Amino acid sequence: MFKIGDLEIKSNVVLAPMAGITSSAYRKFCASFGVGYVVTEMVSDMGLIYGNEETKSYVAFDKLDVPTAVQLFGNSAENLAKAASICEKMNSNIDFFDINMGCPVPKVTKTGAGSSLMNNPKLCGDIVRSIKEVTHKPVTVKIRLGSGTSKDQFVDVIKEVIKAGVDLIAIHPRSAKEMYAGQPHWDLIKDLKNSVNVPLIISGNIYTIEDAINAMKISGADGVMVARGAVGNPLLITNINNHFQGKETVSTDLNTQIKYCLELARLLIEEKGEHLAMRIYRGIATKFFDGFPKSKQLKCRLSTELNNYSDLVRIIEEYKKEIAI
Ligand SMILES: Cc1cc2nc3c(=O)[nH]c(=O)nc-3n(C[C@H](O)[C@H](O)[C@H](O)COP(=O)(O)O)c2cc1C
């Protein structure tokens, strides 16, 4: 399919980093649905440098059948390189490093990290260069359009990171101001691949196979990154991958969705313990039931009453009984 450095990526669909969602349980769950690679939640360089236990837990994970990137965020080339070195010592299962140059959340941007980095294209290049000096693993970046909706900023950032030897660029064509809302600006990334000599991945509103086809056709990219669209709908990954491999699409039904929902719950409990896992799952479990009849009450119950695994099983069983009437 395509390569990141020496790593063979066997699917055109990759899993987006999502803070609060793509922990090791979620990544393991998605790996079996046909993703090309997965990325951790964003990890603070300073958290690693100060040895913060919670930050370190993001970097502890087992090997999967698909490559895993650790996504780092920070505001300085030196500290990001230090953090990458720390990661290398902590976990030999890391396949490559991704640098967050797109986060629009004020808590991150006010420190000069995330999408703020794009205000300084030269610094973006320096970051890639300095991380490449401390690791032989590939280094990728995830960017946005920049602070506004013009081409200038991201084109400059792309030039700098390519000069620095970046191994892949993922772009989410929304501005920092737009956060996650509205349509991505497909017009601004038309034929972008013509000026990018490394693999190019597109992120933004990938909810259907057609969305994936369009994003790749417009930009000429090598793949798409699924984010919110696959939460509760893991077969989106399978079906995009199947499409590009010339295979049939597969459909889902309530029992299949229940099976997936319980499977991810068990993985999350294994990772985080039942109490915390089920708190987190309040915001995820509901997504498996989008579009099913009378699911409004089910979703309301899952998002408010979920305290342990048996609550999850019971609430779902009661819903099944209710809709069978
Ligand atoms: C809850 C949430 C958390 C996110 N966390 C990260 C993150 O840690 N690092 C990152 O680069 N992007 C993050 N993103 C952005 C996604 O990776 C993706 O680029 C964005 O959601 C656009 O894709 P979508 O419209 O298909 O959801 C996050 C998005 C969401 C919704």
The ligand as an SDF file (V2000), in Angstrom:
LIG
                    3D

 31 33  0  0  0  0  0  0  0  0999 V2000
  -12.3610   13.7910   21.0130 C   0  0  0  0  0  0  0  0  0  0  0  0
  -11.2660   14.1010   20.0320 C   0  0  0  0  0  0  0  0  0  0  0  0
   -9.9460   14.0330   20.4420 C   0  0  0  0  0  0  0  0  0  0  0  0
   -8.9090   14.3180   19.5460 C   0  0  0  0  0  0  0  0  0  0  0  0
   -7.6270   14.2110   19.9600 N   0  0  0  0  0  0  0  0  0  0  0  0
   -6.6160   14.3970   19.0770 C   0  0  0  0  0  0  0  0  0  0  0  0
   -5.2560   14.1780   19.4630 C   0  0  0  0  0  0  0  0  0  0  0  0
   -4.9450   13.7940   20.5940 O   0  0  0  0  0  0  0  0  0  0  0  0
   -4.2920   14.3950   18.5280 N   0  0  0  0  0  0  0  0  0  0  0  0
   -4.5930   14.7970   17.2430 C   0  0  0  0  0  0  0  0  0  0  0  0
   -3.6880   14.9800   16.4290 O   0  0  0  0  0  0  0  0  0  0  0  0
   -5.8640   14.9870   16.8600 N   0  0  0  0  0  0  0  0  0  0  0  0
   -6.8780   14.7740   17.7370 C   0  0  0  0  0  0  0  0  0  0  0  0
   -8.1660   14.9220   17.3210 N   0  0  0  0  0  0  0  0  0  0  0  0
   -8.4560   15.2260   15.9150 C   0  0  0  0  0  0  0  0  0  0  0  0
   -8.7360   13.9460   15.1130 C   0  0  0  0  0  0  0  0  0  0  0  0
   -7.5860   13.1400   15.0360 O   0  0  0  0  0  0  0  0  0  0  0  0
   -9.2400   14.2640   13.6890 C   0  0  0  0  0  0  0  0  0  0  0  0
   -8.2140   14.8800   12.9570 O   0  0  0  0  0  0  0  0  0  0  0  0
  -10.4590   15.1770   13.6960 C   0  0  0  0  0  0  0  0  0  0  0  0
  -11.4240   14.7260   14.6140 O   0  0  0  0  0  0  0  0  0  0  0  0
  -11.0710   15.2880   12.2930 C   0  0  0  0  0  0  0  0  0  0  0  0
  -11.6160   14.0650   11.8960 O   0  0  0  0  0  0  0  0  0  0  0  0
  -13.2130   13.7590   11.9530 P   0  0  0  0  0  0  0  0  0  0  0  0
  -13.9120   15.0010   11.4060 O   0  0  0  0  0  0  0  0  0  0  0  0
  -13.3690   12.5540   11.0620 O   0  0  0  0  0  0  0  0  0  0  0  0
  -13.5600   13.5080   13.3700 O   0  0  0  0  0  0  0  0  0  0  0  0
   -9.2110   14.6750   18.2080 C   0  0  0  0  0  0  0  0  0  0  0  0
  -10.5460   14.7400   17.8100 C   0  0  0  0  0  0  0  0  0  0  0  0
  -11.5700   14.4650   18.6800 C   0  0  0  0  0  0  0  0  0  0  0  0
  -12.9870   14.5300   18.2070 C   0  0  0  0  0  0  0  0  0  0  0  0
  1  2  1  0
  2  3  1  0
  2 30  2  0
  3  4  2  0
  4  5  1  0
  4 28  1  0
  5  6  2  0
  6  7  1  0
  6 13  1  0
  7  8  2  0
  7  9  1  0
  9 10  1  0
 10 11  2  0
 10 12  1  0
 12 13  2  0
 13 14  1  0
 14 15  1  0
 14 28  1  0
 15 16  1  0
 16 17  1  0
 16 18  1  0
 18 19  1  0
 18 20  1  0
 20 21  1  0
 20 22  1  0
 22 23  1  0
 23 24  1  0
 24 25  2  0
 24 26  1  0
 24 27  1  0
 28 29  2  0
 29 30  1  0
 30 31  1  0
M  END
$$$$
